């Protein structure tokens, strides 16, 4: 049985922490925007409609506003691409295009994880400086997502790098959500605030519209994948606990057994769609996109499985400024069953609200 057939059998047994069934829902038509990428990991949209895309071997590619992927990379980053490592997170400064042209990249090196600031000029990315280090890297569990919050601060998700002792160590930056102020990420770098700890391998997060809650996906150990509301000062228990019952630790709002390997995530913020306010996240082992309905109180009230088995491993989903959702596949990461078209950038638009 191949991975995709196995995933379909596994998905039939999936459950949510609140024992809600996963519903296979009708999904919008998908367009392939670009193909032939090598393990794309993140996509971020420029103000002019173009987008930057990271590839794990260490390249940053440019997607033009008319949907063409330029062959020549706009940057090549020297990375250690062993195992799950390489060029991972990407984020644009909130003032990009107005008062600066800063782009932030997060990647693995032989000496650990690096968060570096780049300048985008003349169609090229040029490194300015490393602004955060002292984060262990490993062949597994490097996490890697970075994003700017509504508070204007830069959030960095770090994994345990395969060392389960790190998430509970106060002085370690691993197994944490870190937060950087503007003076740090636009300046010479410095000490990041530990926002939360006790994480194993969080790979996607976004902020819920209206409430401002930070909601994250996290890989469990073989099973017990989680969706968490991440709170300042929270301890999420790894490696001491996992699964729906956390005792004195912060419990997830959803768990998945067996694993779906949840990755990049986005809230649908564009008004007028039937999915506005819903949380979408990509799955690797699960080979689908999952849509969660989350109440203003932070409870999962329903969930839906989209595109089950159609595109293989899905690394992330990102809402574009025009309301379309872009997804990146990850079938050439050594764990998938790539076709001649892989890896791909996909695009679909959430359905309109009835009436």
KAGIJO-V224535 format. One record per residue. N is the residue number from 0. PHI is phi in whole degrees, 0 to 359 (NA if undefined). Layout:
# KAGIJO-V224535
n/phi
N/PHI
N/PHI
This chain:
# KAGIJO-V224535
n/phi
0/NA
1/280
2/298
3/289
4/295
5/298
6/298
7/296
8/292
9/295
10/298
11/296
12/257
13/292
14/223
15/262
16/306
17/269
18/63
19/277
20/286
21/275
22/260
23/281
24/254
25/296
26/235
27/296
28/295
29/254
30/250
31/276
32/277
33/209
34/222
35/80
36/276
37/246
38/53
39/295
40/237
41/213
42/225
43/221
44/262
45/278
46/300
47/271
48/98
49/283
50/216
51/258
52/229
53/269
54/243
55/301
56/295
57/120
58/245
59/246
60/252
61/247
62/260
63/288
64/294
65/263
66/87
67/262
68/269
69/293
70/290
71/281
72/296
73/274
74/200
75/239
76/248
77/284
78/231
79/260
80/259
81/287
82/59
83/267
84/276
85/133
86/279
87/241
88/288
89/210
90/208
91/266
92/302
93/303
94/261
95/302
96/86
97/250
98/239
99/207
100/231
101/279
102/231
103/246
104/237
105/235
106/204
107/265
108/229
109/296
110/258
111/133
112/283
113/232
114/247
115/236
116/259
117/239
118/245
119/258
120/218
121/58
122/75
123/228
124/259
125/234
126/291
127/263
128/191
129/279
130/248
131/205
132/217
133/56
134/237
135/294
136/244
137/212
138/290
139/223
140/60
141/268
142/54
143/118
144/279
145/230
146/195
147/269
148/270
149/299
150/275
151/78
152/261
153/264
154/258
155/233
156/266
157/240
158/261
159/275
160/57
161/84
162/245
163/291
164/282
165/285
166/301
167/264
168/279
169/300
170/271
171/271
172/269
173/269
174/69
175/227
176/258
177/255
178/225
179/244
180/280
181/302
182/295
183/276
184/283
185/262
186/259
187/266
188/89
189/157
190/275
191/272
192/281
193/279
194/278
195/206
196/217
197/80
198/255
199/268
200/199
201/287
202/235
203/202
204/199
205/199
206/254
207/291
208/299
209/91
210/260
211/74
212/292
213/272
214/244
215/229
216/264
217/208
218/284
219/270
220/273
221/72
222/212
223/59
224/299
225/228
226/242
227/237
228/270
229/267
230/247
231/300
232/83
233/287
234/242
235/261
236/94
237/289
238/263
239/286
240/217
241/204
242/94
243/289
244/257
245/241
246/59
247/281
248/266
249/289
250/272
251/289
252/269
253/204
254/227
255/228
256/227
257/289
258/293
259/249
260/56
261/289
262/233
263/300
264/217
265/207
266/271
267/275
268/253
269/297
270/286
271/95
272/261
273/289
274/253
275/304
276/91
277/277
278/253
279/254
280/220
281/277
282/231
283/268
284/297
285/291
286/53
287/201
288/251
289/247
290/246
291/253
292/262
293/241
294/288
295/300
296/274
297/85
298/252
299/281
300/257
301/196
302/211
303/218
304/261
305/242
306/59
307/304
308/71
309/279
310/236
311/75
312/288
313/246
314/272
315/204
316/229
317/221
318/279
319/278
320/302
321/273
322/95
323/288
324/249
325/253
326/232
327/246
328/269
329/221
330/270
331/255
332/267
333/92
334/236
335/252
336/241
337/291
338/262
339/296
340/275
341/285
342/279
343/231
344/253
345/248
346/219
347/212
348/238
349/305
350/294
351/290
352/290
353/301
354/82
